[in-house]
Amino acid sequence: MSAPEVKGWCPGAYRPMMAADGLVVRIRPHMARLTAAQALGLCDLARRYGHGYLDLTSRANLQIRGVAEADHAALVDALGDLSLLDADPALERRRNILVAPFWQEGDTVHRLAQALTSRLADVPELPAKVGYAVDCGARPLLTEDSADIRIERGASGLILRAEGAASGRAITEDTAIPALIEMAHWLARHITPDQRRMARVLAEAAMPEDWCDTPPLPPAPRPLIGARTGGTLIGAPFGHVDAAALAQVIRAQALPAIRLTPWRMLLLEAGTPPDSPAFVTDPQDPLMRVDACAGAPFCPSSSVETRALARALAPFVAGSLHVSGCAKGCARAGAADLTLIGRAGRYDLLGGGRAGDTPERYGLSPKNILAEMSKNT
């Protein structure tokens, strides 16, 4: 089997990615929020044009998989009718904005995310994986989630921090977006074919000293599944959302909206935990410690099935588990306590590493792995 191809871009709505099961179409809801009408419409589109599922990504976007090429134009038109697309494909492509999901109407996160959206035309053209985080609540929530330039909060006010830098640049709400655009232009000037993300660029190039002299506040703990102010967080195993089940929850509870998070969780605004096996409502459920990509037969880079094995292994792994169909590690960029990597129809294994790292053991079968994990529990 040849080495997996690492894509230099992410699928969008206007520019989908072809997979083994059809097109992958990504939707970036504004402020990571869907009104009930938008969510129900999206569920219907997932059933009509895809496999009937929505995949929740690590950037709080949604993907419809399995779209036929002949249906793509109709799907794009329908997404536009739901106000889920920018009219300009170039702006849609640049709108990689991750927001702290518990914002309130008119608060700092909301105002700055809206301001950044309105200035995207002034942001330079950057690799499609480059993104921004507006994470300036009481304490940062998104420090472990993918972003290249972050608006956070320091001890004395707002800061702008480059990914890979321990500290940032002091800003105000008025100067935040101009400073972000300035930093984005700096990144554009320093990108090379080998360094296309901020952290890798910073490893080779030094920023102005006053851009890295103000530390952020310590991050807040990752929120847990359960009730919280404004609604209820529920889990979606592997970020895989059954569209019919979600539509049923929205209608049964008459929800005004749902919000997306980068943690494989949905926030049901004004909602309560649903009685549905499609969602996780127990914060201790081991499935929420597991990452697994689509795997075979859905991804051409994968020679192994992933999610059934991940479900079977979840109760036997005390920490984090990553089951990756190949060495790309699409489902989890960081290290896991246990990582399985598909190769030539079997699995390689390592502890405390990433899918692209050198395995410790090679060529294991699911039966071998399950027997060993259950024996050691």
C-alpha positions in Angstrom: 0.0 0.0 0.0 1.4 3.4 -0.9 1.9 6.1 1.7 -1.3 8.1 2.4 -1.6 11.4 0.7 -1.8 14.3 3.2 -4.1 17.0 1.7 -3.0 20.6 1.8 -6.5 21.9 2.1 -9.8 21.1 3.8 -13.0 20.3 2.1 -15.6 23.2 1.9 -19.0 23.5 0.5 -18.0 25.1 -2.8 -14.9 22.9 -3.0 -15.7 19.5 -1.7 -13.2 16.6 -1.4 -13.7 13.3 -3.1 -13.5 10.2 -0.8 -14.2 6.6 -1.5 -17.9 7.0 -0.7 -18.4 10.2 -2.6 -17.9 13.9 -2.0 -17.2 15.3 1.5 -19.0 18.7 1.8 -18.1 20.9 4.8 -20.4 23.4 6.3 -19.1 26.3 8.5 -22.1 27.7 10.5 -21.7 31.3 11.6 -20.7 31.5 15.3 -20.9 27.7 15.3 -24.7 28.0 15.8 -27.6 26.5 13.9 -31.1 27.8 14.4 -33.7 25.0 14.7 -34.8 25.6 11.1 -31.2 25.5 9.8 -30.5 22.3 11.8 -33.6 20.6 10.6 -32.9 21.6 7.1 -29.3 20.3 7.3 -30.6 17.0 8.7 -32.9 16.7 5.8 -30.1 17.4 3.3 -27.8 14.8 5.0 -30.5 12.2 4.5 -31.4 13.3 0.9 -27.8 13.7 -0.5 -25.5 11.9 1.9 -25.5 8.8 4.1 -27.9 10.3 6.7 -25.2 11.5 9.1 -23.5 14.7 9.9 -19.8 14.6 11.0 -18.8 17.1 13.7 -15.2 18.2 13.0 -12.5 19.3 15.4 -13.1 22.9 14.2 -16.8 22.8 15.1 -17.9 22.5 11.5 -20.2 19.8 10.0 -19.6 17.5 7.1 -22.0 15.6 4.8 -20.3 12.5 3.4 -21.3 10.4 0.4 -22.6 13.2 -1.8 -22.8 12.2 -5.5 -21.1 14.6 -7.9 -24.3 15.1 -9.8 -26.0 16.3 -6.6 -23.4 18.8 -5.5 -24.8 21.9 -7.2 -28.3 21.2 -5.7 -26.8 20.7 -2.3 -24.9 24.0 -2.5 -28.1 25.8 -3.6 -30.0 24.3 -0.6 -27.3 25.3 1.8 -27.5 28.8 0.4 -31.3 28.8 1.0 -30.6 27.9 4.6 -28.2 30.9 4.9 -25.3 28.5 5.7 -23.0 29.7 2.9 -21.2 33.0 2.1 -22.2 34.1 -1.3 -18.5 34.7 -2.2 -16.7 31.3 -2.3 -13.4 33.1 -1.5 -14.8 34.4 1.8 -16.4 31.1 2.5 -12.9 29.5 2.1 -11.3 32.0 4.5 -14.0 31.7 7.2 -12.1 29.3 9.4 -13.1 30.9 12.7 -13.4 28.8 15.8 -15.4 30.5 18.6 -15.7 29.6 22.3 -19.1 28.1 22.1 -20.7 29.6 25.2 -20.8 33.1 23.9 -23.8 35.3 24.6 -25.4 37.8 22.2 -23.4 41.0 22.3 -20.6 39.8 24.5 -16.9 40.2 23.6 -16.6 36.8 21.8 -19.7 37.6 19.7 -18.6 41.1 18.8 -15.1 40.2 17.9 -16.1 37.1 15.8 -18.6 39.2 13.9 -16.0 41.9 13.4 -13.5 39.4 12.1 -16.1 37.9 9.7 -16.7 41.4 8.3 -13.0 41.9 7.6 -12.1 38.6 6.0 -11.6 40.3 2.7 -8.7 42.1 4.3 -7.1 38.9 5.5 -4.4 37.6 3.1 -4.8 34.4 1.1 -3.3 31.7 3.3 -3.3 27.9 3.2 -6.8 26.5 3.7 -5.9 24.8 7.0 -4.9 28.1 8.6 -7.6 29.2 11.1 -8.4 31.7 13.9 -9.8 31.3 17.4 -11.9 33.9 19.2 -11.5 32.5 22.7 -11.8 35.5 25.0 -14.2 34.4 27.6 -13.3 34.5 31.3 -10.5 31.9 30.6 -9.4 30.2 27.3 -11.3 27.1 26.4 -9.8 26.3 23.0 -6.0 26.1 23.7 -5.9 22.4 22.6 -8.0 23.0 19.5 -6.7 23.9 16.1 -6.0 27.6 15.3 -3.1 29.6 14.1 -3.9 33.0 15.5 -5.9 33.4 18.7 -7.7 36.2 20.5 -7.6 35.3 24.2 -7.6 37.0 27.5 -4.6 37.9 29.6 -4.5 39.1 33.2 -4.9 42.7 32.2 -7.1 42.4 29.1 -7.2 41.0 25.6 -4.2 39.5 23.8 -3.5 38.3 20.3 -1.4 35.1 20.4 0.3 33.1 17.6 0.0 29.4 17.9 3.4 28.1 19.1 4.1 31.2 21.2 3.7 31.1 25.0 2.7 34.7 25.2 0.9 37.2 23.0 0.5 40.9 22.1 -1.6 43.2 24.2 -4.7 44.5 22.3 -8.0 46.2 22.9 -11.3 45.3 21.4 -10.8 48.2 18.9 -7.3 47.1 17.9 -7.9 43.3 17.9 -8.9 42.8 14.3 -6.4 45.2 12.7 -3.7 43.4 14.8 -4.9 40.0 13.7 -4.8 41.1 10.1 -1.3 42.4 10.6 -0.2 39.1 12.1 -1.9 37.2 9.2 0.1 39.2 6.7 3.3 38.4 8.7 2.4 34.7 8.5 1.8 35.0 4.7 5.2 36.5 4.2 7.0 33.7 6.1 5.1 30.6 4.9 7.2 28.2 2.9 6.3 24.9 1.1 7.5 23.0 4.3 6.1 25.5 6.9 2.5 26.3 6.2 1.1 26.6 9.7 1.9 29.2 12.3 3.6 26.9 14.9 6.0 25.5 12.3 6.7 29.0 10.9 7.5 30.3 14.4 10.0 27.5 14.8 12.0 29.1 12.0 11.2 32.8 12.2 11.0 35.3 15.1 8.1 37.6 15.6 8.5 41.2 16.9 9.2 41.0 20.6 6.2 43.1 21.6 4.0 40.5 19.9 5.0 37.8 22.4 5.3 39.6 25.8 1.9 39.2 27.4 0.9 35.8 28.8 -2.6 34.4 28.5 -4.7 33.3 31.5 -4.4 29.6 32.4 -6.9 27.6 30.3 -10.2 26.5 31.8 -10.9 22.7 32.1 -12.6 21.2 29.1 -16.4 21.3 29.7 -18.1 18.0 30.5 -21.3 16.6 29.1 -24.4 17.6 31.1 -26.5 20.6 32.0 -25.0 24.1 32.1 -26.2 27.7 31.9 -28.1 28.1 28.6 -28.7 24.4 27.9 -27.2 20.9 27.9 -24.0 19.5 26.3 -24.4 16.0 24.7 -21.8 13.9 23.1 -21.6 12.5 19.6 -19.3 9.4 19.5 -16.5 10.0 17.0 -18.3 13.2 16.1 -20.8 11.1 14.1 -24.3 12.5 14.3 -27.3 10.6 13.2 -29.3 13.2 11.3 -32.7 11.6 11.9 -32.0 11.3 15.7 -30.9 14.9 15.9 -34.0 16.1 14.1 -36.2 14.1 16.5 -34.5 15.7 19.5 -34.9 19.2 18.1 -38.6 18.7 17.4 -39.3 16.8 20.7 -37.8 19.6 22.8 -38.8 22.5 20.6 -35.2 23.7 20.7 -34.5 27.2 19.5 -31.0 26.3 18.3 -28.0 24.1 18.7 -24.3 25.0 18.9 -21.3 23.0 17.7 -18.1 22.5 19.7 -14.7 21.1 18.7 -15.0 18.4 21.4 -17.5 16.1 19.7 -20.3 17.7 21.7 -23.4 19.6 20.8 -24.9 22.3 23.0 -28.7 22.0 23.0 -29.9 25.6 23.7 -32.5 25.5 26.4 -32.5 21.7 26.1 -32.3 18.7 28.4 -30.4 15.3 28.0 -32.3 13.3 25.3 -33.3 9.7 25.8 -31.6 8.6 22.6 -28.9 5.9 22.1 -27.5 8.1 19.3 -26.0 10.5 21.8 -23.8 10.3 24.9 -25.3 11.9 28.1 -23.0 10.3 30.6 -19.8 12.4 31.1 -17.9 9.3 32.1 -18.8 7.3 29.0 -15.5 5.8 27.7 -16.5 6.6 24.1 -15.8 10.3 24.7 -12.1 9.4 25.3 -11.9 7.8 21.8 -11.1 9.3 18.4 -11.6 7.3 15.2 -11.7 8.5 11.6 -14.2 7.1 9.0 -11.7 4.4 8.0 -12.4 1.7 5.3 -14.3 1.5 3.2 -15.1 5.2 3.3 -11.6 6.6 3.0 -9.3 5.5 0.2 -6.2 6.0 2.4 -7.4 3.4 4.9 -7.1 -0.3 4.6 -8.9 -1.1 7.9 -12.2 -0.5 9.7 -11.9 1.9 12.6 -15.0 2.7 14.5 -16.3 -0.7 15.4 -12.9 -1.6 16.8 -12.8 1.7 18.7 -16.2 1.0 20.3 -15.1 -2.5 21.3 -11.8 -1.2 22.8 -13.2 1.9 24.6 -14.1 0.1 27.9 -10.7 -1.4 28.2 -8.6 1.7 27.7 -8.2 3.9 30.8 -7.0 7.0 29.0 -7.3 8.4 25.4 -7.5 6.1 22.4 -7.0 6.9 18.8 -7.9 4.4 16.1 -6.6 5.8 12.8 -7.2 4.3 9.4 -3.7 5.4 8.2 -0.7 7.4 9.3 -2.3 10.8 8.5 -4.2 10.8 11.8 -7.1 12.9 10.6 -9.3 12.3 13.7 -6.7 13.4 16.2 -3.7 15.6 15.6 -2.2 15.2 19.1 -0.8 12.3 21.0 -3.1 9.7 22.6 -2.4 7.3 25.4 -2.9 4.4 22.9 -2.8 4.8 19.2 -3.7 2.2 16.5 -2.7 2.9 12.9 -4.0 1.0 10.0 -1.5 -0.4 7.5 -1.9 -3.1 4.9 -5.1 -4.5 6.4 -3.8 -4.7 10.0 -2.9 -2.4 12.9 0.3 -1.0 14.2 0.4 0.2 17.8 2.1 2.8 20.0 1.6 4.4 23.4 1.8 8.1 24.1 2.2 9.1 20.4 0.6 10.3 17.2 -0.5 8.4 14.2 2.5 9.6 12.2 5.0 8.5 14.8 7.0 5.3 14.7 5.0 2.4 16.1 6.1 0.1 18.8 4.4 -3.0 17.5 3.3 -4.0 14.0 0.8 -6.1 12.1 -1.8 -6.8 14.9 -5.3 -8.1 14.1 -8.4 -6.8 15.9 -8.7 -10.2 17.6 -5.1 -9.9 19.0 -5.7 -6.4 20.2 -9.1 -7.1 21.9 -7.7 -10.2 23.6 -4.7 -8.3 25.0 -6.7 -5.3 26.1 -9.4 -7.3 27.9 -6.7 -9.5 29.6 -4.9 -6.4 30.9 -8.1 -4.8 32.4 
